Amino acid sequence: MGKKDPKLQDNQFDELSVEEQQAILEKYDLESNTRTLGGILKYVIYFGLMAFSLFQLYTAIFGQFPAQIQRTVHLGFGLVFIFLLFPARRKFSKTKVPFYDFILAAGAILIGSYWTINYNRLVQSLGQLEGLDFFIGLLSILLVLEASRRAVGLPITIIASLFLVYAYFGPYFPDFMAHRGQSVDNIVNLMFFTTDGILGTPLAVSSTYIFAFLLFGAFLVKTGVGEYFNDLSIAVAGKLVGGPAKVAIFSSALQGTISGSSVANVVTSGAYTIPMMKSLGYKKEFAGAVEASSSTGGQLMPPIMGAAAFLMVEFIGRGVTYWDIAKAAAIPAVLYFTGIWIMTHFEAKRLGLRGLTDEQMPDRKKIFKKLYLILPIFLIIVLMMVGVPVIHSAMYGIVACIIVGMINRDTKTGPREILDALVDGARTALGVIAATACAGIIVGVVVKTGLGLSLATSLVKLAGGSIILTLFFVMIASLILGMGAPTTANYVITSTIAAPAIIALLAPDVPQSAVPIVVLLSAHFFVFYFGIIADITPPVALAAFAASGISGGDPIKTGVEASKLAIAAFIIPYMVVFSPTLLMIDTTLWEIIWVFVTALIGMIAIGAGVIGYWYRKVNWIERIFAVVAGLLLIYPEGYSDIAGLIIFAILVTIQYMTREKTDKKKQAIVA
């Protein structure tokens, strides 16, 4: 971490220590609940993780091995270190590895090397299992389920297990879900000896794009960019009205380029911003909610989004690139963070909160002189814009990180830091590997049984063919899944089961190969958004719970406040479906500007209605009209925009004209 500005060091606002941050991470982020080992095992794991990263770098630079080898080696590395680093239960020893975990790790090595050793025979066998094949395939399923339970959580393991049960007992399910059933041999073959199960698309993306960008994020941290994001955010937003909250928003949006975990983002930036907000007058729950909603949005912010965005590229196919996804996500992400910014601004005005004083501000000149630290991020954007493959862009970004790290005097990047970054990147990937491998089980069953089409058809029937009701049902399903499954697994499930229902209604009677790209993106973005914001939606809102652990506030109240602040995230997915102009595909510049501006004005109105303050306190009648005006402006129709603008203009006029009376009343009360 870089050295803080001297002024900031004098105003620490009770910032959490590294130990306190780690304790919160371990409580709310299962991927951080790992063993701390000593002795020879410490070095075995350190150099093993380094070897894992070097393998991934080698294949990224010189080309990948055949799909089955690339993915099984990737999986094998991941499983070995999960069993060595993640205890079977939280309360078990964090300093010793029990004998059975060594046995499981040995099994993982067998899984990881089996395809490499037997590649030619397995390719030529055409699905006929021989000798040890069945045992190895069955072992791979069991190890993946156990690894996902440890590194990701029990819910996703239960979901994957239920899908396996469904694959076997297909004939006994209700008619709309029934299928002929699969034998155990067929299930094992599907899961490990084809590229439709564990070794399917999710793990393929993990072994290429996702790992490369996780490694890039690790190098950004070693370069000192994570610390710099906090300082830059304070320099830009610290003195504004309600400055500390706006610092949290700005910082969290930037931190999303480093961390794909909402909880990790909360702890990283919230350790500083939440105490700062509390010290300047924000309530505990509101301070935690600002950080939680902002940190969760980090996965939505281009150019480097959450891991599910990389999966979206493969699931949509049709020549869609990651740059297409990032470009399409730009306006929705800006609207999301603008919505939070607007509401924190109104809350600060309502409470009369100031920004930071000159004494509390860092030396801006010193901070702006170090803008070169974010050059690796801009480099990646430019490279993807000009068509450089995503994985190569990440490699160039890593090289750029090393260069700027060598220039940065506060965090000199030398050989040790480079090696540590390789280890940290591999360690960060473990949870993703478990989640994507487990998600592959689900995808394999869905594809083999035709469950996706059956459920999509049933969902449309349940909604009576109504697109609004269908979207509502899909939203509820995505939020529920998000409470127990990580974003990657959530997206895999909803994109294979729920997204087809949206596509069927938006493009009826159109073959899958002919569905317009904008329709595919709209449907996939819908489930993608709601899977992510499940992290701040009660009753299980892990990002909000982590923020409450820092703020000392009530977890549920923090979640409710975060959901209010992130109300844009509950509206934007519907906007994307009804107004795909926001995705900047097949549209004109003027259409984009009009939709964006009206949506932005709509967010101002909704923010005022939700918070209850504008130029002055907003009474209940005004609040209702403000929300109505906002929804009309957001709804993508000309007549609704005009009606919304008229109501908005009337409200602004009333608020502005009567603000002085309110101010005089306040002064009279004070006097």
PLY file of the C-alpha trace (Angstrom):
ply
format ascii 1.0
element vertex 671
property float x
property float y
property float z
element edge 670
property int vertex1
property int vertex2
end_header
0.00 0.00 0.00
1.20 3.51 -0.75
2.06 6.12 1.84
-0.84 8.36 2.72
-0.69 12.10 2.41
0.57 13.61 5.72
-2.64 15.61 6.13
-4.71 12.47 5.79
-2.56 10.70 8.33
-3.48 13.37 10.85
-7.19 12.78 10.20
-7.63 9.06 10.20
-11.34 9.15 11.23
-10.83 5.92 13.23
-9.88 4.01 10.09
-10.05 0.23 10.50
-6.80 -1.62 10.98
-5.71 -4.35 8.56
-6.62 -6.96 11.18
-10.13 -5.53 11.61
-10.64 -5.44 7.85
-9.57 -9.08 7.56
-11.96 -10.10 10.36
-14.90 -8.50 8.53
-13.86 -10.09 5.25
-13.68 -13.54 6.84
-17.12 -13.07 8.39
-18.98 -11.96 5.26
-16.77 -13.08 2.37
-16.26 -16.84 2.33
-13.41 -16.51 -0.16
-11.35 -14.66 2.47
-11.84 -17.30 5.17
-8.57 -19.13 4.51
-5.83 -20.78 6.52
-2.59 -19.02 7.42
0.04 -21.72 7.22
3.66 -21.77 8.28
6.67 -23.97 7.78
7.29 -25.75 4.51
3.60 -25.67 3.56
3.74 -21.88 3.42
6.41 -22.06 0.70
4.72 -24.95 -1.12
1.54 -22.90 -1.44
3.40 -19.68 -2.30
5.39 -21.24 -5.13
2.46 -23.43 -6.18
0.21 -20.39 -6.63
3.03 -18.66 -8.50
3.33 -21.68 -10.81
-0.43 -21.50 -11.39
-0.16 -17.86 -12.52
2.87 -18.60 -14.69
0.95 -21.43 -16.40
-1.92 -19.03 -17.11
0.46 -16.34 -18.38
2.23 -18.84 -20.64
-1.03 -19.95 -22.28
-2.24 -16.34 -22.56
0.92 -15.31 -24.40
1.81 -18.39 -26.44
-1.62 -19.92 -26.98
-3.86 -22.30 -25.08
-3.67 -26.07 -24.90
-6.61 -28.14 -26.18
-9.78 -27.16 -24.31
-9.96 -30.23 -22.08
-6.30 -29.95 -21.03
-6.42 -26.19 -20.48
-9.53 -26.42 -18.33
-8.63 -29.50 -16.30
-5.18 -28.14 -15.42
-6.85 -24.87 -14.41
-9.42 -26.78 -12.37
-6.78 -29.04 -10.82
-4.70 -26.09 -9.62
-7.80 -24.46 -8.16
-9.04 -27.55 -6.33
-5.62 -28.35 -4.84
-5.26 -24.93 -3.25
-8.88 -24.75 -2.13
-8.45 -27.95 -0.12
-5.13 -26.77 1.32
-6.28 -23.23 2.15
-10.00 -23.46 2.96
-10.96 -25.39 6.12
-13.92 -27.77 5.89
-15.73 -25.66 8.49
-15.22 -22.09 9.65
-14.40 -23.10 13.23
-11.69 -25.58 12.21
-8.00 -24.78 12.62
-6.60 -22.01 10.43
-2.98 -23.03 11.01
-2.97 -26.77 10.23
-4.07 -28.91 7.28
-5.77 -32.16 8.41
-4.81 -35.43 6.72
-8.08 -35.75 4.79
-7.45 -32.42 3.03
-4.12 -33.76 1.78
-6.02 -36.76 0.41
-8.51 -34.45 -1.32
-5.66 -32.36 -2.71
-4.07 -35.54 -4.09
-7.39 -36.36 -5.74
-7.42 -32.86 -7.24
-3.97 -33.46 -8.74
-5.31 -36.65 -10.29
-8.26 -34.73 -11.75
-6.02 -31.97 -13.07
-3.62 -34.34 -14.84
-6.02 -37.01 -16.12
-6.93 -35.39 -19.43
-3.30 -34.40 -20.06
-2.10 -38.00 -19.62
-4.98 -39.66 -21.48
-5.88 -37.00 -24.04
-5.56 -39.04 -27.25
-7.42 -42.06 -25.87
-10.24 -39.97 -24.38
-10.74 -37.96 -27.57
-10.96 -41.14 -29.63
-13.21 -43.00 -27.17
-16.31 -41.04 -28.31
-17.80 -40.99 -24.82
-17.20 -44.63 -23.97
-15.84 -44.80 -20.42
-13.07 -47.30 -19.72
-11.19 -48.47 -16.63
-10.66 -45.59 -14.23
-12.66 -43.13 -16.32
-15.90 -43.53 -14.39
-14.15 -43.23 -11.02
-12.24 -40.11 -12.11
-15.38 -38.51 -13.51
-17.36 -39.23 -10.35
-14.48 -37.97 -8.20
-14.37 -34.72 -10.18
-18.06 -34.07 -9.46
-17.65 -34.73 -5.73
-14.50 -32.63 -5.44
-16.08 -29.69 -7.30
-19.14 -29.78 -5.03
-17.00 -29.87 -1.88
-14.66 -27.15 -3.14
-17.58 -24.88 -4.00
-19.09 -25.48 -0.56
-15.87 -24.36 1.10
-14.88 -21.47 -1.15
-18.24 -20.16 -2.34
-20.91 -21.36 0.06
-23.47 -24.08 0.71
-26.37 -22.62 -1.38
-24.68 -23.02 -4.77
-23.58 -26.55 -3.80
-27.17 -27.48 -2.93
-28.47 -25.99 -6.18
-25.93 -27.93 -8.27
-26.70 -31.13 -6.35
-30.44 -30.70 -6.99
-29.74 -30.31 -10.69
-27.83 -33.62 -10.65
-30.78 -35.27 -8.89
-33.07 -33.78 -11.53
-30.89 -35.19 -14.31
-31.24 -38.72 -12.90
-34.89 -38.67 -11.76
-36.25 -36.76 -14.78
-39.28 -39.01 -15.48
-40.65 -38.48 -11.97
-40.96 -34.70 -12.21
-44.13 -32.79 -13.24
-44.97 -32.85 -16.95
-43.56 -29.44 -17.81
-40.19 -30.43 -16.29
-40.14 -34.15 -17.04
-37.53 -35.77 -19.28
-36.43 -39.33 -19.92
-33.73 -39.27 -17.26
-29.99 -39.88 -17.49
-28.03 -42.84 -16.18
-25.18 -42.31 -13.74
-22.71 -43.23 -16.49
-24.19 -40.62 -18.82
-24.13 -37.96 -16.10
-20.49 -38.67 -15.24
-19.55 -38.66 -18.92
-21.37 -35.35 -19.47
-19.78 -33.68 -16.50
-16.10 -34.53 -17.01
-15.60 -36.04 -20.44
-17.37 -33.42 -22.55
-17.12 -29.64 -22.69
-20.77 -29.21 -21.68
-20.46 -29.89 -17.95
-17.76 -29.01 -15.43
-15.38 -28.31 -18.30
-17.95 -26.12 -20.03
-18.15 -22.44 -20.92
-18.01 -21.01 -17.36
-14.73 -22.78 -16.56
-13.42 -21.93 -20.04
-13.93 -18.23 -19.33
-12.36 -18.60 -15.88
-9.27 -20.24 -17.38
-8.76 -17.40 -19.85
-10.31 -13.92 -19.53
-11.27 -13.92 -15.86
-7.92 -15.16 -14.57
-6.07 -12.63 -16.74
-8.04 -9.72 -15.31
-7.83 -10.99 -11.74
-4.07 -11.04 -12.23
-4.23 -7.53 -13.65
-6.15 -6.43 -10.54
-3.50 -7.97 -8.28
-0.78 -6.02 -10.11
-2.83 -2.81 -9.79
-2.89 -3.32 -6.02
0.86 -3.88 -5.85
1.38 -0.76 -7.94
-0.42 1.29 -5.29
-3.45 2.10 -7.40
-5.96 0.89 -4.79
-4.64 3.35 -2.22
-4.39 6.04 -4.87
-8.08 5.64 -5.78
-9.03 6.68 -2.23
-6.73 9.70 -2.30
-7.87 10.75 -5.77
-11.52 10.46 -4.73
-10.91 12.72 -1.73
-9.07 15.25 -3.87
-11.96 15.35 -6.38
-15.04 15.12 -4.13
-13.89 15.76 -0.57
-14.93 19.42 -0.35
-18.34 19.01 -1.98
-21.59 19.03 0.00
-21.63 15.71 1.82
-18.11 15.16 0.54
-17.30 11.95 2.45
-20.29 10.14 0.91
-19.34 11.28 -2.57
-15.78 10.16 -1.92
-17.16 6.70 -1.12
-19.16 6.63 -4.37
-16.27 7.79 -6.52
-13.75 5.53 -4.81
-15.96 2.44 -4.99
-16.62 2.94 -8.70
-12.85 3.03 -9.25
-12.19 0.11 -6.88
-14.45 -2.02 -9.06
-11.63 -2.16 -11.60
-9.55 -4.02 -9.02
-12.05 -6.14 -7.11
-14.84 -8.25 -8.56
-16.24 -8.87 -5.09
-18.81 -6.51 -3.60
-17.81 -7.46 -0.06
-14.08 -7.03 -0.72
-14.80 -3.66 -2.31
-16.81 -2.58 0.75
-14.03 -3.50 3.14
-11.22 -2.05 1.01
-12.68 1.42 0.50
-15.20 1.40 3.37
-12.51 0.94 6.00
-11.67 4.60 5.38
-14.83 6.19 3.95
-17.39 4.87 6.46
-15.58 6.23 9.57
-15.10 9.50 7.68
-18.83 9.76 6.92
-19.77 8.96 10.51
-17.37 11.56 11.91
-19.03 14.28 9.83
-22.62 13.52 10.81
-24.01 10.67 8.74
-26.02 8.02 10.57
-24.40 4.59 10.88
-26.87 2.86 8.60
-26.74 5.55 5.93
-22.94 5.63 5.93
-22.84 1.85 5.52
-25.53 1.96 2.84
-23.63 4.51 0.73
-20.54 2.31 0.74
-22.46 -0.93 0.16
-24.50 0.37 -2.78
-21.45 2.02 -4.36
-19.21 -0.99 -3.89
-21.80 -3.35 -5.34
-21.97 -1.11 -8.40
-18.26 -1.61 -8.97
-19.08 -4.84 -10.86
-21.30 -2.84 -13.22
-18.74 -0.18 -14.10
-16.72 -0.55 -17.32
-14.04 -1.00 -18.49
-13.39 -3.91 -16.11
-16.63 -5.34 -14.79
-17.41 -8.37 -12.68
-16.53 -11.90 -13.78
-20.09 -12.48 -15.02
-19.55 -9.87 -17.76
-16.87 -12.11 -19.28
-19.29 -15.04 -19.15
-21.85 -12.90 -20.96
-19.55 -12.67 -23.98
-19.51 -16.45 -24.35
-23.17 -17.01 -23.52
-24.41 -14.47 -26.06
-21.88 -15.45 -28.73
-22.78 -14.20 -32.21
-19.48 -12.31 -32.50
-20.15 -10.12 -29.46
-16.87 -9.00 -27.87
-16.12 -7.93 -24.32
-15.72 -4.38 -25.62
-19.32 -4.54 -26.90
-20.43 -5.54 -23.40
-18.39 -2.79 -21.73
-19.65 -0.15 -24.16
-23.26 -1.23 -23.69
-22.84 -1.11 -19.90
-21.44 2.45 -19.86
-24.65 4.54 -19.74
-26.52 2.21 -17.32
-23.49 2.27 -14.99
-23.28 6.08 -15.12
-27.01 6.30 -14.32
-26.57 3.87 -11.42
-23.80 5.86 -9.75
-25.46 9.17 -10.61
-28.59 8.00 -8.82
-26.61 7.22 -5.66
-24.72 10.52 -5.97
-27.98 12.50 -6.29
-29.57 10.88 -3.25
-26.52 11.31 -1.04
-26.40 14.96 -2.15
-30.04 15.51 -1.13
-29.46 13.68 2.16
-26.44 15.87 2.90
-28.48 19.00 2.09
-31.30 17.77 4.33
-28.95 17.22 7.25
-26.84 20.31 6.53
-23.64 18.30 6.24
-20.46 19.97 4.99
-17.55 18.60 3.06
-14.02 18.17 4.37
-12.15 21.21 5.63
-8.94 22.49 4.06
-7.02 20.92 6.95
-8.58 17.53 6.25
-7.93 17.64 2.52
-4.81 16.07 1.01
-2.29 17.93 -1.11
-4.15 17.96 -4.43
-1.12 18.88 -6.51
0.78 15.93 -5.14
-2.12 13.58 -5.91
-2.77 14.85 -9.44
0.93 14.49 -10.22
0.45 10.74 -9.76
-2.35 10.37 -12.31
0.04 8.20 -14.29
-0.90 5.38 -11.88
-4.19 4.87 -13.71
-2.53 4.67 -17.13
-2.76 0.83 -17.20
-6.56 1.10 -17.06
-6.68 3.63 -19.89
-4.28 1.46 -21.88
-6.65 -1.51 -21.62
-9.58 0.65 -22.76
-7.68 1.88 -25.83
-6.44 -1.60 -26.72
-9.93 -3.11 -26.55
-11.33 -0.21 -28.57
-8.89 -0.87 -31.41
-9.68 -4.59 -31.42
-6.82 -6.16 -29.44
-8.04 -9.47 -27.92
-9.20 -9.11 -24.33
-6.66 -11.52 -22.87
-3.78 -9.78 -24.66
-5.07 -6.41 -23.46
-4.86 -7.73 -19.90
-1.28 -8.87 -20.49
-0.26 -5.44 -21.79
-2.03 -3.93 -18.80
0.07 -6.05 -16.44
3.26 -4.87 -18.13
2.04 -1.27 -17.80
1.38 -1.86 -14.09
4.95 -3.00 -13.56
6.31 0.06 -15.39
4.24 2.63 -13.46
4.94 0.71 -10.27
8.65 1.20 -10.83
8.06 4.92 -11.31
5.91 5.31 -8.17
8.24 6.20 -5.31
5.70 5.35 -2.59
5.30 1.71 -3.67
8.35 0.69 -5.62
7.53 -2.41 -7.64
10.47 -4.79 -7.63
10.92 -8.53 -8.18
9.36 -9.41 -4.80
6.25 -7.34 -5.49
5.88 -8.92 -8.92
6.08 -12.42 -7.45
3.61 -11.48 -4.70
1.19 -10.17 -7.33
1.38 -13.49 -9.20
0.55 -15.31 -5.96
-2.25 -12.91 -4.98
-3.85 -13.11 -8.41
-3.95 -16.91 -8.29
-5.31 -16.88 -4.75
-8.09 -14.49 -5.79
-9.08 -16.84 -8.61
-9.81 -19.82 -6.35
-13.38 -18.84 -5.49
-14.13 -18.05 -9.13
-12.81 -21.46 -10.22
-15.04 -23.25 -7.72
-18.07 -21.15 -8.71
-17.61 -21.60 -12.46
-16.93 -25.34 -12.20
-20.05 -25.78 -10.08
-22.03 -23.58 -12.47
-20.88 -25.88 -15.26
-22.75 -28.74 -13.57
-25.93 -26.68 -13.72
-25.43 -25.64 -17.34
-24.68 -29.24 -18.36
-27.95 -30.50 -16.88
-29.95 -27.63 -18.38
-28.55 -28.27 -21.86
-28.87 -32.07 -21.67
-32.44 -32.13 -20.35
-33.87 -29.10 -22.16
-34.88 -27.63 -18.80
-34.07 -24.09 -19.90
-36.66 -24.09 -22.69
-39.25 -25.80 -20.47
-38.91 -23.30 -17.64
-38.78 -20.32 -20.00
-42.03 -21.46 -21.63
-43.63 -22.05 -18.23
-42.52 -18.65 -17.00
-44.09 -16.91 -19.98
-47.33 -18.87 -19.45
-47.35 -17.99 -15.75
-47.03 -14.32 -16.67
-49.85 -14.66 -19.18
-47.57 -13.48 -21.96
-47.07 -10.14 -20.21
-43.55 -8.77 -20.60
-43.87 -6.71 -17.40
-44.92 -9.72 -15.31
-42.25 -11.90 -16.92
-39.58 -9.33 -16.08
-40.90 -9.10 -12.53
-40.76 -12.87 -12.03
-37.25 -13.00 -13.49
-36.18 -10.16 -11.17
-37.47 -12.02 -8.10
-35.75 -15.23 -9.19
-32.45 -13.43 -9.79
-32.59 -11.68 -6.40
-33.37 -14.94 -4.57
-30.55 -16.79 -6.33
-28.20 -13.90 -5.62
-28.76 -14.29 -1.91
-27.12 -17.68 -1.96
-25.02 -17.85 -5.09
-22.09 -15.71 -6.21
-22.64 -13.36 -9.15
-21.01 -15.73 -11.65
-23.15 -18.73 -10.70
-26.27 -16.56 -10.41
-25.76 -15.23 -13.92
-25.11 -18.70 -15.34
-28.37 -20.03 -13.90
-30.58 -17.07 -14.81
-29.07 -16.61 -18.27
-29.78 -20.25 -19.16
-33.23 -20.47 -17.55
-34.77 -16.98 -17.25
-33.17 -14.91 -20.03
-34.70 -17.14 -22.75
-38.17 -16.19 -21.46
-37.41 -12.49 -21.96
-35.96 -13.16 -25.41
-39.03 -15.18 -26.39
-41.30 -12.23 -25.60
-39.07 -9.56 -27.15
-38.45 -11.56 -30.33
-41.37 -14.01 -30.72
-41.16 -16.72 -33.37
-37.60 -15.74 -34.23
-34.95 -18.51 -34.38
-32.15 -18.17 -31.83
-29.61 -17.57 -34.57
-31.66 -14.65 -35.91
-32.51 -12.88 -32.64
-31.19 -9.28 -32.83
-28.07 -8.65 -30.75
-29.77 -5.77 -28.95
-32.50 -8.16 -27.73
-29.93 -10.66 -26.47
-28.00 -7.93 -24.66
-31.17 -6.50 -23.09
-32.22 -9.88 -21.69
-28.77 -10.79 -20.41
-28.19 -7.36 -18.87
-31.50 -7.68 -17.04
-30.51 -10.86 -15.19
-26.91 -9.64 -14.81
-28.00 -6.49 -12.94
-30.38 -8.17 -10.55
-27.90 -10.94 -9.77
-25.40 -8.30 -8.68
-27.68 -6.04 -6.62
-28.81 -9.06 -4.63
-25.72 -8.23 -2.56
-27.56 -5.23 -1.09
-31.12 -6.58 -1.09
-32.40 -7.81 2.31
-32.86 -10.22 3.95
-29.47 -11.61 2.83
-27.41 -8.62 1.70
-23.76 -9.56 2.22
-22.31 -6.24 1.02
-24.64 -4.30 3.32
-23.85 -6.66 6.20
-20.13 -6.14 5.69
-20.66 -2.35 5.65
-22.65 -2.58 8.90
-19.74 -4.48 10.41
-17.61 -1.40 9.79
-20.21 1.26 10.65
-21.64 -0.49 13.71
-25.16 -0.04 12.29
-28.03 -2.49 12.07
-27.41 -4.91 9.15
-31.03 -5.08 7.93
-31.55 -1.32 8.19
-28.29 -0.82 6.31
-29.57 -3.16 3.59
-32.87 -1.27 3.35
-31.03 2.06 3.08
-28.68 0.63 0.45
-31.63 -0.63 -1.60
-33.17 2.86 -1.47
-29.93 4.49 -2.58
-29.51 1.94 -5.37
-33.08 2.33 -6.57
-31.63 3.12 -9.99
-30.43 -0.50 -10.17
-34.04 -1.68 -9.81
-35.19 0.64 -12.62
-32.30 0.54 -15.12
-32.76 -3.14 -16.14
-36.36 -2.39 -17.11
-35.16 0.70 -18.99
-32.66 -1.43 -20.88
-35.40 -3.84 -21.99
-37.90 -1.16 -23.01
-35.32 1.34 -24.26
-32.31 -0.54 -25.66
-31.07 2.84 -26.90
-29.22 2.97 -23.57
-27.01 0.12 -24.79
-25.82 2.32 -27.68
-26.58 -0.29 -30.32
-28.31 0.45 -33.64
-29.19 4.01 -32.64
-28.20 7.59 -33.33
-26.19 9.95 -31.15
-29.17 12.26 -30.65
-31.39 9.39 -29.51
-28.74 8.35 -26.99
-28.39 11.91 -25.69
-32.16 12.37 -25.36
-32.75 9.09 -23.52
-29.75 9.65 -21.26
-30.67 13.24 -20.36
-34.33 12.46 -19.67
-33.33 9.43 -17.58
-30.87 11.61 -15.65
-33.54 14.21 -14.93
-35.83 11.38 -13.92
-33.24 10.13 -11.43
-33.06 13.62 -9.88
-36.83 13.62 -9.39
-36.88 10.09 -7.94
-33.94 10.95 -5.67
-35.79 13.96 -4.28
-38.92 11.87 -3.79
-37.11 9.05 -2.00
-34.95 11.26 0.26
-37.63 13.90 0.87
-35.49 16.95 0.20
-34.74 19.19 -2.80
-34.29 22.92 -2.41
-36.19 22.46 0.83
-38.04 19.63 2.58
-40.38 17.83 0.18
-43.85 17.12 1.56
-45.63 13.84 0.87
-47.72 15.13 -2.02
-44.61 16.57 -3.69
-42.74 13.32 -3.08
-45.42 11.31 -4.87
-45.41 13.68 -7.83
-41.59 13.68 -7.91
-41.47 9.88 -8.14
-44.22 9.86 -10.78
-42.33 12.50 -12.81
-39.13 10.45 -12.51
-40.79 7.24 -13.71
-42.43 9.07 -16.64
-39.07 10.50 -17.66
-37.39 7.13 -17.40
-40.09 5.33 -19.39
-38.91 5.42 -23.02
-41.82 7.10 -24.77
-42.13 10.64 -26.17
-45.45 11.42 -24.48
-44.21 10.19 -21.09
-41.05 12.30 -21.39
-43.10 15.43 -22.10
-45.51 14.75 -19.22
-42.58 14.05 -16.90
-40.74 17.21 -17.92
-43.87 19.32 -17.27
-44.35 17.87 -13.78
-40.60 18.18 -13.11
-40.58 21.85 -14.16
-43.58 22.64 -11.94
-41.96 20.94 -8.93
-38.63 22.71 -9.47
-40.40 26.06 -9.71
-42.42 25.47 -6.53
-39.35 24.23 -4.64
-37.16 27.10 -5.78
-39.74 29.82 -5.14
-40.54 28.61 -1.61
-37.02 27.73 -0.50
-36.39 31.16 1.10
-39.43 30.85 3.37
-38.09 27.59 4.69
-34.64 29.11 5.21
-36.15 32.04 7.15
-38.11 29.65 9.35
-34.89 27.76 10.13
-33.10 30.99 11.00
-35.98 32.09 13.24
-35.90 28.77 15.09
-32.13 29.02 15.57
-32.45 32.60 16.81
0 1
1 2
2 3
3 4
4 5
5 6
6 7
7 8
8 9
9 10
10 11
11 12
12 13
13 14
14 15
15 16
16 17
17 18
18 19
19 20
20 21
21 22
22 23
23 24
24 25
25 26
26 27
27 28
28 29
29 30
30 31
31 32
32 33
33 34
34 35
35 36
36 37
37 38
38 39
39 40
40 41
41 42
42 43
43 44
44 45
45 46
46 47
47 48
48 49
49 50
50 51
51 52
52 53
53 54
54 55
55 56
56 57
57 58
58 59
59 60
60 61
61 62
62 63
63 64
64 65
65 66
66 67
67 68
68 69
69 70
70 71
71 72
72 73
73 74
74 75
75 76
76 77
77 78
78 79
79 80
80 81
81 82
82 83
83 84
84 85
85 86
86 87
87 88
88 89
89 90
90 91
91 92
92 93
93 94
94 95
95 96
96 97
97 98
98 99
99 100
100 101
101 102
102 103
103 104
104 105
105 106
106 107
107 108
108 109
109 110
110 111
111 112
112 113
113 114
114 115
115 116
116 117
117 118
118 119
119 120
120 121
121 122
122 123
123 124
124 125
125 126
126 127
127 128
128 129
129 130
130 131
131 132
132 133
133 134
134 135
135 136
136 137
137 138
138 139
139 140
140 141
141 142
142 143
143 144
144 145
145 146
146 147
147 148
148 149
149 150
150 151
151 152
152 153
153 154
154 155
155 156
156 157
157 158
158 159
159 160
160 161
161 162
162 163
163 164
164 165
165 166
166 167
167 168
168 169
169 170
170 171
171 172
172 173
173 174
174 175
175 176
176 177
177 178
178 179
179 180
180 181
181 182
182 183
183 184
184 185
185 186
186 187
187 188
188 189
189 190
190 191
191 192
192 193
193 194
194 195
195 196
196 197
197 198
198 199
199 200
200 201
201 202
202 203
203 204
204 205
205 206
206 207
207 208
208 209
209 210
210 211
211 212
212 213
213 214
214 215
215 216
216 217
217 218
218 219
219 220
220 221
221 222
222 223
223 224
224 225
225 226
226 227
227 228
228 229
229 230
230 231
231 232
232 233
233 234
234 235
235 236
236 237
237 238
238 239
239 240
240 241
241 242
242 243
243 244
244 245
245 246
246 247
247 248
248 249
249 250
250 251
251 252
252 253
253 254
254 255
255 256
256 257
257 258
258 259
259 260
260 261
261 262
262 263
263 264
264 265
265 266
266 267
267 268
268 269
269 270
270 271
271 272
272 273
273 274
274 275
275 276
276 277
277 278
278 279
279 280
280 281
281 282
282 283
283 284
284 285
285 286
286 287
287 288
288 289
289 290
290 291
291 292
292 293
293 294
294 295
295 296
296 297
297 298
298 299
299 300
300 301
301 302
302 303
303 304
304 305
305 306
306 307
307 308
308 309
309 310
310 311
311 312
312 313
313 314
314 315
315 316
316 317
317 318
318 319
319 320
320 321
321 322
322 323
323 324
324 325
325 326
326 327
327 328
328 329
329 330
330 331
331 332
332 333
333 334
334 335
335 336
336 337
337 338
338 339
339 340
340 341
341 342
342 343
343 344
344 345
345 346
346 347
347 348
348 349
349 350
350 351
351 352
352 353
353 354
354 355
355 356
356 357
357 358
358 359
359 360
360 361
361 362
362 363
363 364
364 365
365 366
366 367
367 368
368 369
369 370
370 371
371 372
372 373
373 374
374 375
375 376
376 377
377 378
378 379
379 380
380 381
381 382
382 383
383 384
384 385
385 386
386 387
387 388
388 389
389 390
390 391
391 392
392 393
393 394
394 395
395 396
396 397
397 398
398 399
399 400
400 401
401 402
402 403
403 404
404 405
405 406
406 407
407 408
408 409
409 410
410 411
411 412
412 413
413 414
414 415
415 416
416 417
417 418
418 419
419 420
420 421
421 422
422 423
423 424
424 425
425 426
426 427
427 428
428 429
429 430
430 431
431 432
432 433
433 434
434 435
435 436
436 437
437 438
438 439
439 440
440 441
441 442
442 443
443 444
444 445
445 446
446 447
447 448
448 449
449 450
450 451
451 452
452 453
453 454
454 455
455 456
456 457
457 458
458 459
459 460
460 461
461 462
462 463
463 464
464 465
465 466
466 467
467 468
468 469
469 470
470 471
471 472
472 473
473 474
474 475
475 476
476 477
477 478
478 479
479 480
480 481
481 482
482 483
483 484
484 485
485 486
486 487
487 488
488 489
489 490
490 491
491 492
492 493
493 494
494 495
495 496
496 497
497 498
498 499
499 500
500 501
501 502
502 503
503 504
504 505
505 506
506 507
507 508
508 509
509 510
510 511
511 512
512 513
513 514
514 515
515 516
516 517
517 518
518 519
519 520
520 521
521 522
522 523
523 524
524 525
525 526
526 527
527 528
528 529
529 530
530 531
531 532
532 533
533 534
534 535
535 536
536 537
537 538
538 539
539 540
540 541
541 542
542 543
543 544
544 545
545 546
546 547
547 548
548 549
549 550
550 551
551 552
552 553
553 554
554 555
555 556
556 557
557 558
558 559
559 560
560 561
561 562
562 563
563 564
564 565
565 566
566 567
567 568
568 569
569 570
570 571
571 572
572 573
573 574
574 575
575 576
576 577
577 578
578 579
579 580
580 581
581 582
582 583
583 584
584 585
585 586
586 587
587 588
588 589
589 590
590 591
591 592
592 593
593 594
594 595
595 596
596 597
597 598
598 599
599 600
600 601
601 602
602 603
603 604
604 605
605 606
606 607
607 608
608 609
609 610
610 611
611 612
612 613
613 614
614 615
615 616
616 617
617 618
618 619
619 620
620 621
621 622
622 623
623 624
624 625
625 626
626 627
627 628
628 629
629 630
630 631
631 632
632 633
633 634
634 635
635 636
636 637
637 638
638 639
639 640
640 641
641 642
642 643
643 644
644 645
645 646
646 647
647 648
648 649
649 650
650 651
651 652
652 653
653 654
654 655
655 656
656 657
657 658
658 659
659 660
660 661
661 662
662 663
663 664
664 665
665 666
666 667
667 668
668 669
669 670
